């Protein structure tokens, strides 16, 4: 590849688009840059208007830091404006999309996209989330603890655990092993979270439910009394907002628990005169899929999780349309949450011959945004969900697909989802850096830029074994994975306790839900320092929140990624190689001359030297990872 091609770059930030959130009728200036001596005769902006292709010649408008910027105007006439670039050289026309440069004409899959009526939750792009499994984070009020044998589910009584106990297996605990974590405990730890650099909380379900995880909800309209009830949520929200922090809650509106007030199979919490299971004439009967003999549809065949039937208009009113609906209630004062995380969003309202997801999600979005136009709509989807990230459905998925899955595999694990199938385990393929780049970019490059900035980037969660609990992952690889998570556009999410090197085990959900080790001196440990440093860097540097992103290198088992904005640039170097290698990094492509010093931002020595004014040579010891600030030209 001609080296000048490595410098070709544009994105959807304000550095390259005069109005990243335009209105119809605006004329938007679109820019692209490259090395100032690139052998390009003409730059053309291609865009689609009224279904017709247009080409607009771009002019060189300025030169800085060894780069020349070309600019052309594009009229904004439609809800969705797509564009890419033609680079005309002697003997070849190159094409540039969000996926990169080609010598063949691209299809429209990876076009740059501007949306005219999408309202972005602007606070997300620089957010550091902290995901909390409430029952295991902090016990702030022992008076509301679940007592031994307080109730039973399917013949299994509740267990009261000591905070230092190891969570039992599912077969022993049955998700009824309670430690006493509650919302008051979270509220008391706000100073700790703020000092760590956290700016937003994501709480796993807190509504009334019999289990530890509470995805088997029995009442959407009240916080579980063992978490402190509605008043505890109001107090937590008040204090978080007073400290400049956001709050999103988790909910499953795909199914309820079998003991939900609307269903009430066992009479566990409500008299059997209520609910659809015992009364065929109950108003909630239409909320579920009932068959002959009182049979019903359970999510994934689980009869403890009856599936909700959204052919019922009354159910739609109760869940999201009515002013007192579930989703609207918690968005309003005194709770004033800042968004929703939707459990199993990928399967929501998809039930064989009753397929309503495409109809319902835009309605749900409109209902949420009618209350708070900055509310974040976060969805559980582990795969390619680009079709739902175009402005009218979700703001982001839990970014397993473009973050957790590829980076875990790059550093040696099997893919999180593939490995669940017995025929796909232990194949033995070692993922390359080119694979890492391809997996990240095939996700992001199909999205409007605003959705790059919305991404909820994670490594761990309540659904996967913690990466640091895998003995096959060395500390430096873990450090690289955390750097990767924070270097990507969008929000970063710390799963509670990762910064504390929390205990855990592989192979079960119970293994990633240990109690927070408050009794240990983890704040002197390297993992705490790593997360605190990364969180504060993200909060303090616009390059890590507002900036563009570019892979500078991806070969063998070493990748380098840059983030840049204005007069700042940062580079992450990630090595999964088993030997020392020397690589060429084209820092000039982001306007940099070299690295700022001989030690990276996390204290790791760096052996580099300048090469040609545009690139540096970096010697990377086996398996070493860096995050370095650049010295700009």
C-alpha atoms as one frame of an Amber mdcrd trajectory, in Angstrom:
protein
   0.000   0.000   0.000   1.225   3.489  -0.819   2.098   5.058   2.523   0.063
   8.203   1.840  -3.110   6.101   1.938  -2.535   5.479   5.665  -3.229   9.174
   6.272  -6.633   9.404   4.549  -9.217  10.184   7.205 -12.614  11.693   7.931
 -15.298  11.114  10.535 -18.558  12.551  11.837 -17.077  14.752  14.568 -17.154
  18.542  14.510 -13.550  18.417  13.276 -14.767  17.110   9.913 -18.471  18.019
   9.763 -19.535  21.623  10.280 -22.882  20.548  11.761 -22.796  16.959  13.109
 -26.518  17.226  14.016 -27.955  19.179  11.070 -31.506  20.182  10.276 -33.191
  19.729   6.941 -32.369  22.642   4.668 -28.870  23.161   6.091 -25.761  23.112
   3.941 -23.079  21.132   5.737 -19.348  21.373   5.069 -17.681  17.962   4.937
 -13.900  17.588   5.289 -11.300  14.919   4.620  -7.561  15.018   5.278  -4.369
  13.272   4.151  -0.616  13.852   3.973  -0.005  17.201   2.323   2.172  15.676
  -0.411  -0.272  12.884  -1.287  -0.352  12.359  -5.094  -4.051  13.256  -5.376
  -5.269  15.361  -8.298  -8.875  15.730  -7.175 -11.064  14.917  -4.163 -14.772
  14.430  -4.810 -17.561  14.159  -2.242 -20.157  11.565  -3.276 -23.602  11.848
  -1.713 -27.094  10.562  -2.264 -29.922  13.055  -2.746 -33.471  12.134  -3.728
 -32.164   8.707  -4.667 -29.660  10.130  -7.144 -25.870  10.065  -6.877 -24.126
  13.457  -6.799 -20.426  14.317  -6.949 -19.140  17.588  -5.531 -15.531  18.704
  -6.034 -13.707  19.424  -2.777 -11.122  22.169  -2.360  -7.951  22.200  -0.289
  -8.777  24.681   2.458  -5.907  24.435   4.946  -2.684  22.672   5.873  -1.581
  21.866   9.407   0.707  19.357  11.112   1.754  17.917   7.770  -1.825  17.244
   6.676  -3.961  18.910   4.023  -7.711  19.292   4.522 -10.204  19.155   1.650
 -13.725  20.498   2.031 -16.997  20.362   0.074 -20.551  21.386   0.847 -23.475
  18.974   0.956 -27.126  20.077   1.107 -29.131  18.298   3.785 -32.536  17.477
   2.319 -33.509  14.161   3.880 -33.704  12.409   7.224 -30.637  10.348   6.354
 -27.776  11.707   4.251 -25.114   9.243   3.058 -21.733  10.159   1.639 -18.205
   8.951   0.877 -15.174  10.187  -1.074 -13.435   9.668  -4.420  -9.654  10.320
  -4.514  -8.507  10.825  -8.086  -4.858   9.974  -8.797  -2.862   9.271 -11.927
  -3.774   5.752 -12.951  -6.319   5.056 -10.199  -9.424   6.333  -8.422  -9.526
   5.385  -4.759 -12.744   5.233  -2.746 -12.940   6.063   0.961 -15.769   5.044
   3.321 -15.913   4.497   7.070 -14.462   1.044   6.398 -11.347   2.462   4.728
  -9.780   2.883   1.297 -10.473   0.591  -1.676  -9.607   0.584  -5.368 -13.065
  -0.747  -6.200 -16.332   1.134  -6.016 -17.930   0.424  -2.617 -21.532  -0.392
  -1.917 -23.384   1.863   0.531 -23.019  -0.358   3.605 -20.157   1.623   5.106
 -21.083   5.139   3.982 -20.696   8.072   6.332 -24.177   9.019   7.545 -25.697
  12.212   8.940 -29.092  12.012  10.638 -31.275  15.108  10.674 -33.686  14.413
  13.500 -31.766  12.119  15.818 -31.264  13.518  19.331 -28.074  12.081  20.746
 -27.724  11.547  24.503 -24.789  13.937  24.583 -23.578  12.902  28.047 -22.754
   9.328  27.031 -19.655   9.926  24.894 -17.482  10.874  27.873 -19.238   8.697
  30.455 -17.544   6.137  32.670 -20.267   3.736  33.774 -20.094   1.505  36.793
 -22.363  -1.524  36.528 -23.684  -2.730  39.860 -25.347  -6.022  40.723 -27.133
  -4.423  43.687 -27.442  -7.465  45.927 -23.672  -7.906  45.996 -22.263  -4.367
  46.137 -22.797  -2.925  49.629 -25.142  -3.566  52.543 -26.093  -0.104  53.751
 -29.141  -1.104  55.818 -29.115  -4.491  57.512 -32.699  -4.029  58.671 -34.039
  -4.806  55.200 -31.992  -7.973  54.623 -33.742 -11.119  53.382 -33.950 -13.516
  56.317 -33.235 -17.266  56.233 -36.373 -19.068  55.093 -38.301 -15.797  54.724
 -39.980 -17.325  51.677 -39.443 -20.233  49.325 -39.574 -20.615  45.565 -40.348
 -24.017  44.084 -39.564 -25.573  47.438 -36.215 -23.810  47.910 -35.967 -21.433
  50.895 -34.054 -18.173  50.980 -30.505 -18.261  52.364 -28.828 -15.472  54.312
 -25.109 -15.352  53.517 -22.215 -13.700  55.297 -20.559 -10.976  53.225 -17.273
 -12.876  53.012 -18.912 -16.161  51.944 -18.225 -17.518  48.475 -21.462 -17.674
  46.458 -22.714 -21.264  46.271 -23.443 -23.089  43.050 -26.855 -22.621  41.448
 -27.803 -26.135  42.504 -27.316 -25.135  46.152 -28.305 -21.464  46.137 -31.010
 -21.476  43.433 -30.515 -17.687  43.078 -31.953 -17.317  46.588 -28.608 -16.759
  48.358 -28.824 -13.218  49.728 -25.972 -11.065  51.049 -27.912  -7.894  51.811
 -26.693  -5.388  49.233 -29.142  -2.510  48.770 -29.590   0.988  47.363 -28.592
   2.656  50.596 -25.271   0.868  50.319 -24.783   2.272  46.835 -25.721   5.763
  48.039 -23.133   5.566  50.810 -20.430   4.673  48.268 -21.004   7.665  45.981
 -17.797   9.373  47.245 -15.832   6.200  46.457 -17.317   6.008  42.945 -16.729
   9.675  42.262 -13.089   9.416  43.344 -12.656   6.407  41.053 -13.776   8.563
  38.130 -17.257   7.112  37.629 -19.831   9.442  36.052 -22.828   7.116  35.600
 -24.325   4.038  37.234 -26.056   1.130  35.535 -27.965  -0.986  38.036 -29.124
  -4.511  37.351 -32.866  -4.928  38.133 -34.078  -3.427  41.385 -37.836  -4.000
  41.110 -39.590  -6.408  43.408 -38.709 -10.019  42.636 -37.963 -13.219  44.574
 -34.516 -13.966  43.131 -31.091 -12.475  43.661 -30.893 -11.273  40.042 -34.498
  -9.961  39.878 -35.088 -10.629  36.208 -38.157 -12.563  37.444 -40.012  -9.363
  38.360 -43.251  -9.521  40.366 -44.019  -5.776  40.388 -42.596  -3.256  37.928
 -44.060  -0.356  39.858 -42.120  -0.744  43.098 -38.502  -1.128  44.092 -37.889
  -4.308  46.042 -38.314  -3.610  49.775 -35.110  -5.550  50.432 -33.318  -2.896
  48.380 -34.993  -0.146  50.411 -38.173   0.468  48.394 -39.105   3.421  46.225
 -37.813   5.983  48.731 -34.314   4.524  48.554 -34.252   4.946  44.776 -35.425
   8.546  45.040 -32.667   9.274  47.584 -30.011   7.553  45.483 -31.044   9.411
  42.333 -31.097  12.737  44.171 -27.582  12.283  45.550 -26.145  10.947  42.299
 -27.452  13.908  40.351 -26.213  16.303  43.014 -22.756  14.825  42.371 -23.034
  15.189  38.595 -23.650  11.479  37.992 -26.247   9.750  35.820 -28.369   6.671
  36.561 -29.863   4.030  34.294 -31.940   1.045  35.372 -32.272  -2.466  33.966
 -35.605  -4.025  33.070 -37.040  -6.966  31.151 -40.278  -6.038  29.404 -40.112
  -9.221  27.334 -41.299 -11.404  30.188 -42.240 -11.251  33.851 -41.767 -13.683
  36.657 -44.423 -16.346  37.099 -45.298 -14.662  40.401 -45.764 -11.195  38.938
 -48.974  -9.546  40.108 -50.296  -9.715  36.536 -49.694 -13.496  36.308 -49.551
 -14.765  39.907 -49.179 -18.479  39.320 -48.233 -19.566  42.849 -49.852 -16.938
  45.050 -46.371 -16.289  46.418 -46.794 -12.553  47.070 -50.401 -11.811  46.063
 -53.747 -13.443  46.733 -54.750 -15.881  43.993 -57.885 -13.823  43.376 -55.499
 -11.582  41.404 -53.728 -12.361  38.175 -54.186 -14.073  34.846 -53.142 -17.595
  35.757 -56.076 -18.396  38.048 -58.696 -16.156  36.441 -59.437 -16.541  32.714
 -61.466 -13.325  32.915 -58.697 -11.258  34.535 -57.911  -8.077  32.597 -54.263
  -9.194  32.475 -55.104 -12.487  30.728 -54.390 -10.873  27.375 -50.957  -9.762
  28.579 -49.635 -13.317  28.102 -49.725 -16.153  25.563 -52.155 -18.682  27.029
 -53.085 -21.949  25.338 -55.321 -24.882  26.137 -55.482 -26.192  29.669 -54.002
 -23.017  31.095 -50.705 -23.686  29.341 -48.630 -20.636  28.514 -45.529 -19.546
  26.653 -42.379 -19.090  28.710 -39.317 -17.238  27.464 -36.901 -19.799  26.026
 -39.187 -22.519  27.401 -38.736 -21.362  31.000 -42.120 -21.602  32.711 -40.918
 -19.294  35.493 -40.649 -16.461  32.937 -43.985 -16.148  31.101 -43.654 -14.126
  27.891 -45.579 -10.884  27.476 -48.002 -10.604  24.541 -47.928  -7.138  22.984
 -50.914  -7.743  20.765 -52.629  -6.384  23.905 -53.072  -2.628  23.620 -53.705
  -2.491  27.365 -50.284  -4.041  27.973 -48.655  -1.434  25.747 -50.366   1.275
  27.766 -49.224  -0.265  31.051 -45.597  -0.768  30.002 -44.736   2.335  27.968
 -47.570   4.376  26.462 -49.553   5.627  29.446 -48.400   8.638  31.434 -48.263
   6.376  34.496 -46.714   3.464  32.598 -43.749   1.519  33.905 -41.109   3.162
  31.720 -42.398   6.694  32.205 -42.906   6.453  35.968 -39.212   5.986  36.728
 -38.100   8.659  34.248 -40.141  11.254  36.127 -39.428  12.883  39.511 -38.630
  11.988  42.207 -36.711   9.135  40.526 -35.620  10.954  37.348 -33.515   8.136
  35.943 -31.427   8.922  32.855 -32.192   5.892  30.736 -33.089   2.236  30.475
 -31.109  -0.898  29.818 -33.401  -3.468  28.206 -32.767  -7.108  29.008 -32.978
  -9.607  26.094 -33.768  -6.746  23.723 -32.719  -8.884  20.768 -35.552 -11.367
  21.396 -38.150  -8.887  22.673 -41.582  -9.273  21.001 -40.294 -11.939  18.620
 -42.477 -15.000  19.075 -42.695 -17.142  15.946 -45.945 -16.069  14.280 -46.288
 -12.926  16.431 -43.462 -10.615  15.328 -43.919  -7.135  16.776 -40.398  -5.908
  17.561 -40.111  -3.643  14.512 -43.395  -1.978  15.414 -42.827  -1.676  19.149
 -39.267  -0.383  19.473 -39.897   2.964  17.714 -42.999   3.428  19.879 -41.026
   2.658  23.037 -38.293   5.060  21.992 -40.794   7.849  21.364 -42.467   7.260
  24.727 -39.154   7.436  26.598 -37.906  10.497  24.736 -41.211  12.301  25.305
 -40.266  12.368  28.991 -36.512  12.945  28.650 -34.958  13.632  25.254 -31.502
  12.848  26.705 -32.496   9.433  28.054 -30.103   6.657  27.022 -31.686   3.573
  25.444 -29.306   0.657  25.971 -30.165  -2.798  24.675 -28.891  -6.279  25.352
 -27.766  -7.673  22.012 -24.566  -9.711  21.708 -24.340  -9.663  17.907 -24.613
  -7.516  14.804 -27.497  -5.145  15.467 -26.594  -2.302  13.112 -30.163  -2.165
  11.781 -31.333  -1.089  15.252 -28.664   1.635  15.529 -29.829   4.038  12.836
 -31.744   6.606  14.883 -35.201   5.192  15.576 -34.643   2.169  17.846 -31.733
   1.968  20.328 -28.838   4.259  21.175 -26.434   1.378  21.796 -26.207  -2.320
  22.490 -24.220  -3.791  25.325 -21.161  -3.757  23.084 -20.093  -7.360  23.344
 -19.901  -7.599  19.542 -17.434  -4.777  18.932 -15.605  -4.731  22.273 -15.810
  -7.567  24.817 -15.949 -10.459  22.381 -13.066  -9.472  20.076 -10.672  -8.192
  22.749 -11.143 -11.240  24.967 -10.461 -13.512  22.020  -7.452 -11.448  20.935
  -5.859 -12.035  24.317  -6.496 -15.764  24.278 -10.030 -16.706  25.281 -12.580
 -18.425  23.068 -15.260 -16.122  21.686 -17.815 -15.466  24.445 -20.825 -16.548
  22.413 -19.369 -19.178  20.099 -17.789 -21.041  22.992 -21.223 -21.784  24.415
 -21.770 -24.329  21.644 -19.978 -27.635  22.317 -18.875 -28.019  18.691 -17.183
 -24.598  18.713 -15.112 -25.009  21.864 -11.322 -25.330  21.946 -10.771 -24.921
  18.218  -7.342 -23.440  18.955  -7.281 -20.528  16.504  -5.148 -17.599  17.675
  -6.906 -14.396  16.677  -4.737 -11.865  14.839  -4.543  -8.090  15.097  -6.060
  -7.845  11.614  -9.011  -9.871  12.936  -9.330  -7.476  15.867  -9.429  -4.453
  13.578 -11.902  -6.122  11.234 -14.262  -7.134  14.029 -14.281  -3.660  15.563
 -14.660  -1.856  12.264 -17.295  -4.145  10.767 -19.433  -3.119  13.739 -18.711
   0.606  13.870 -18.406   1.353  10.157 -22.067   0.522   9.529 -23.224   3.145
  12.030 -23.732   6.909  11.869 -20.916   8.572  13.814 -23.226   9.607  16.660
 -23.680   5.903  17.390 -19.927   5.357  17.590 -20.062   7.877  20.428 -23.014
   6.088  22.060 -21.315   2.710  22.396 -21.483   0.988  25.781 -18.043  -0.626
  25.828 -17.550  -3.409  28.360 -15.290  -6.307  29.238 -17.296  -7.983  31.992
 -20.904  -8.096  33.135 -23.319 -10.105  35.243 -23.624 -12.574  32.344 -19.970
 -13.504  31.708 -17.063 -14.759  33.768 -14.731 -11.955  34.775 -11.704 -11.713
  32.534  -9.235 -11.287  35.397 -10.474 -14.502  37.032  -9.162 -16.504  34.071
  -5.676 -17.765  35.051  -4.745 -17.890  31.353  -4.935 -14.074  31.124  -1.700
 -12.458  32.386  -1.804  -9.021  34.050  -0.364  -7.203  31.030  -3.005  -8.708
  28.726  -5.694  -7.608  31.160  -4.210  -4.133  31.185  -4.347  -4.135  27.380
  -7.988  -5.166  27.396  -8.877  -2.307  29.761  -6.928   0.179  27.625  -8.802
  -1.083  24.557 -12.166  -0.650  26.278 -11.376   2.955  27.199  -9.740   3.920
  23.882 -12.840   3.082  21.823 -15.385   5.825  21.057 -18.322   5.840  23.448
 -18.740   5.121  27.133 -16.623   2.703  29.132 -18.260   0.423  31.702 -16.556
  -0.981  34.779 -18.325  -4.021  36.228 -18.410  -3.569  39.990 -15.366  -4.998
  41.707 -13.155  -5.380  38.652 -11.067  -2.516  39.985 -10.811  -4.439  43.268
  -9.591  -7.685  41.660 -12.784  -9.210  43.057 -12.861 -12.973  43.458 -14.741
 -15.237  41.125 -14.741 -18.457  39.195 -15.303 -19.486  35.623 -18.195 -21.325
  34.066 -21.278 -19.992  35.845 -23.194 -16.778  36.511 -22.665 -17.328  40.220
 -18.942 -17.053  39.573 -19.153 -13.418  38.408 -21.427 -12.175  41.193 -19.209
 -12.266  44.277 -19.708  -9.681  47.048 -17.600  -6.534  46.751 -14.460  -7.058
  48.896 -14.742  -3.917  51.024 -12.686  -5.500  53.788  -9.580  -5.738  51.595
  -6.997  -3.048  50.820  -7.631  -3.188  47.090  -7.147   0.548  46.552  -3.390
   0.026  46.748  -3.522  -2.626  44.016  -2.511  -2.254  40.360  -6.008  -2.963
  39.027  -7.538  -0.167  41.059  -4.821   2.234  39.893  -5.355   1.105  36.296
  -9.089   1.773  36.334  -8.781   5.037  38.219  -6.128   6.305  35.814  -8.146
   5.314  32.748 -11.381   6.774  34.109  -9.799  10.121  34.908  -7.962  10.274
  31.585 -11.249   9.797  29.778 -12.895  12.518  31.845 -10.068  15.004  31.434
  -9.122  14.684  27.749 -11.487  15.504  24.911  -9.476  13.303  22.542 -10.821
  10.309  24.505 -14.436  11.492  24.387 -14.971  13.821  21.428 -12.135  12.653
  19.215 -11.791  10.552  16.111 -10.442   6.994  16.058  -8.085   5.265  13.657
  -6.243   1.952  13.614  -2.605   2.835  12.897  -1.305  -0.722  12.846  -2.785
  -4.224  12.806  -0.389  -6.962  11.792   0.533 -10.271  13.302  -0.460 -10.047
  16.948   0.089  -6.311  17.540  -2.512  -3.575  17.057  -2.284   0.192  17.566
  -5.272   2.511  17.831  -5.252   6.317  17.967  -7.774   8.775  19.403  -7.284
  12.442  18.519  -8.890  15.853  18.854  -7.406  19.277  18.279  -3.869  19.388
  19.611  -4.042  16.046  21.426  -3.591  12.451  20.355  -3.318   9.193  22.295
  -2.199   5.814  21.003  -2.942   2.397  22.479  -0.568  -0.406  21.518  -1.819
  -3.922  22.230   0.436  -6.960  21.889  -0.606 -10.577  22.109   2.663 -11.638
  20.496   4.902 -14.152  22.205   8.086 -12.423  21.054   9.601  -8.962  21.024
   8.795  -7.121  17.809   9.629  -3.740  16.321   6.767  -2.029  14.515   6.367
   1.134  12.444   3.602   3.456  13.651   2.524   6.266  11.267   1.896   8.915
  13.922   1.983  11.574  11.226  -1.417  10.317  10.086  -2.875  11.937  13.228
  -0.633  14.993  13.119   1.911  13.732  15.638   5.708  13.677  15.489   6.420
  11.135  18.214   5.469  10.049  21.703   5.503  12.397  24.677   8.369  10.885
  26.604   9.863   7.448  27.125   7.304   6.141  29.629   3.651   5.584  28.847
   0.752   6.981  30.892   0.645   3.850  33.040   4.349   3.825  33.875   5.604
   1.338  31.281   8.979   2.171  29.614   8.815   2.667  25.836  11.690   2.105
  23.406  10.966   4.197  20.304  12.772   6.367  17.798  11.671   8.680  14.978
  12.014   7.376  11.433  11.062   9.799   8.676   9.166  12.680  10.244   5.887
  10.804   9.832   6.428   7.563  11.667   8.235   6.063  14.618   9.806   2.703
  15.282   8.551   1.120  18.516  10.074  -1.992  20.040   7.340  -3.934  21.818
   8.402  -6.674  24.262   6.352  -9.863  24.115   2.794  -9.314  25.313   3.358
  -5.684  26.345   0.614  -3.056  26.053   0.878   0.726  26.182  -1.236   3.839
  26.344   0.843   6.844  25.302   0.221  10.491  24.667   1.658  11.882  21.449
   3.869  14.889  20.827   2.071  16.884  18.150   3.763  18.595  15.203
